[in-house]
Amino acid sequence: MKKFAFFLFLTILAFSANAAEPSVTASVDKTTVSEGNNLELKIVYENIEPAKLDIEPLREDFDILQAGNYSQIQMINNDYKKTVTDFYKLRPKKTGKIVIPAFTIQDNIATLPITINVLPTGSASAQQQTAGKTDDRFSLKGRTSNNNPYVQQEIIYTLSLIDSGGLQGHEPTFEAVNTKDWIIRSLGTPEINPLAVNGKNMREIVFRYAFFPQRSGRLTIPSARFEGYVLGRPQKHIDPFKDIFGDDLGATLGFTFAEREPVILRSQPVEIEVKPVPAANNGYWWLPANNLLLVDKWEPETPEFKVGEAVHRTIYLKANGVLDSQLPEIKFGETDGLKQYPEKPATEMSIERGSVVSIVKISNVYIPSKSGKITIPEIKVHWFDTVSEKAETAVIPSKEIDVAANPLVAEEQETPRISNAEQALAPSPTQPAADKQTSASTTQITEKLSRFGNTEIILLLLGAFGLGIALSYLLFRKKHPACAKEQINDYLKYIVKKAKEKDLRAIRDALPEWCAEKYGVMKVNGFNDINKLVKDKEFAAELDKLTAELYSDNKGNWDAKAFIAAFENVEKKHVRTKQNEKLLPDLYK
C-alpha cells in the first residue's frame, strides 16, 4: 500500500511538472446577431480553478436565458490538461453595439471584452445576414385606410400578424410615437381568422387602431413591434457534451433542452400626407366626421307649457370618426319669456363597426315666464363630411310653443325700453324738498372732496370697494353656510336632513352623488339621468316639483314630507349594481 501511494505521488508530480500554463478565454458563437436572436458565451478555464464570476454587468444589456458548466481532463504525451467551461445563453436587450465586459479571474489573468453588433429586425443588414434563413412562419404587416386624410380625421390602421401556430405574446406596441403628431386609440380586441398559405394552415391575428393626425403636412405612422415566443426546441441549443464528444449527444440519446424561442416582429413605418382644414369649412368649429346625428327628446314627448312650470329637453349629438374632445359646445339661443337652465354636458366614447364614435348629451330645463306664443330657437352644428368632402350643417328646427297662463304664478311684465334720445328729450320732474336737501348735502360732500388730491380720492374709493366685497362675502356665507363642499358619508341622512331644512340647492347637488353610489355608475348628470336609473313614477314627480320650486319665482309651495316619503321608498329598493351603465339611449346608436 505504501508503495502504491508513493507511485501515485510521483505520477502527480510528473503531471504537474508537464502541466501547461493557466489561462482563461472568453468567446461567442457569433458577433453579429439580429434582434430577438440568442448567442452563446463560453468562458474556458485551463489549468486554473474556475472563479465565481460577477455576471451582474451582463444583465444590463442581456437576458441570461441559460447557464451551466462542464469539465474535461486530457493527457497527451505526459502533458496534463484540465479544462472547465462556463456557458451562458444570452439574448440582447437592445440594438446597436453592445460590449460583453472583461472578467478578471486572478491578478494578471482576465478575459478580453467582446463587442456584439445587434441588428434591428427588418433592417437591410439583418435581412442580408439572415439571407437564406428567413423564418416565414411569422410576419407582421400594417396598412392604412387613407394615406391622404384631413387634419384630425380618423385613420383606421390595421396590423396583420401571420402565425404558423403556437405563437404567444402581448399586443404590439408602437415605437417612437410623437404625441404632438398623433392620438392613437385601440379599436377593441384582436380578431383571429384561419388562413391557408401555400397549402399550410396558418392563422391571422388582426389588430385595429384609430389614428388621429394632429397637424397637417407629411407625417409617419411609426412601426409596430411585437415581442413573443414559441415553445419548442431552438434551432441552436447548448449541449454541454458537444465539445467533449464532438456531436449532439442530447439528440443522440433522445432528449433535448426545451425552452422558449423568442420571436420579435416589426412592421414598416408608413408615410402619409395630411391635408389642412379646408376653406370650405368657413371658419366654423372643425369637426371632421364620416357621419353625424343631432336630435332632441322632450319629457314628456308632447309637453304642455304653462307659466312657472318646468319642461325638460335633452339634446343628443353623435359623431362617427371623432374623439369626444373634438365635439363642439351646443348653444341654446336666448328667448324672451322663457328661462333656461342647461345642465353640464355628459360625453361618451365607444367603438361601433370598427370606428370611434363620440356622443354628447346636454339637458335643458325650460320655465316659461309669460303666456302666449313663444319661439324656441333652432340649434345648429357645423361639421365636415369626410366621405363627400363637403361642409354640412345639422339642424334642429325652431319650435313654436303655446304657453298657457297659470293662476298660481304671476307673469313676468315686459319693461318698455326707452332710447337715449327719448331720455334726453323727456322733461325732468319737479324735485321734492327732501331731494333738494339731499342735493345740498351732496354739494357739500363734493366741495369737501375737492379739497383732496386725486391720490386721496382713489384710496378712499378703493377702501370703500374692498369693504363692500368683504361685507358681501360675509352676507353670502351667512345665507349659504354650506357653500364649502361637505364631506358626505351618508347620503340618505344628509338628503332627508336638507329636505326638512328646505335647502333645495343642497338636495339638488347631493342627489346625483347618491344615485351614482346606489346604482354603481361612474357619473350621473342631473335629474334626467336619475329618472332613467330609478324608474319610479312617484319619485320622478317629486323631482319635477323640486325643479319647479328651484327655478320658479314663487317659493314656498314645495312639500318636504312628500319628497322624503318618495325618496325613502326608492332608497329601500334593492338594486343590482351595474358598472359603467350607459346613460345615452340606444335609440340613437
Buried (B, 14 or more C-beta within 10 A) or exposed (E): EEEEEEEEEEEEEEBEEBBEEBEBEBEBEEEEBBBBBBBBBBBBBBBBEBBEBEBEBBEEBBEEBBEEBBEEEEEEEEEBBBBBBBBBBBBBEEBEEBEBBEBBBEEEBEBEEBEBBBBBBBBEEBEEBBEEEEEEBBBBEBEBBBEEBBBBBBBBBBBBBBBBEEBEBEEBEBEEBEEEBBBBBEBEEBEEEEBEEEEEEBBBBEBBBBBBBBEBEEBEBBBBBBBBBBEEEBEEBBBBBBBBEEEEBBEEEEEBBEBBBBBBBBBEBBEBEBBEBBEEBEEBEBBBBBBBBBBBBEBEEEBEBBBBBBBBBBBBBBBBBBBBEBBBEBEBEEBEBBBBBBBEBBBBBBBEEEBBBBBBBBBBBBBBBBBEEBBBBEBBBBBBBBEEEEBEEBEBEEEEBEBEBBEEBEBBEEEEEEEEEEEEEEEEEEEEEEEEEEEEEEEEEEEEEEEEEEEEEEEEEEEEEEEEEEEEEEEEEEEEEEEEEEEBEEBEEBBBBBBEEBBBEBBBBBBBBBBBEBBBBEBBBBBBBBBBBBEBEEBBEBBBBBBBBBBBEEEEEBEBEBBBBBBEEBBEEEEEEEEEBEBBBEEBE
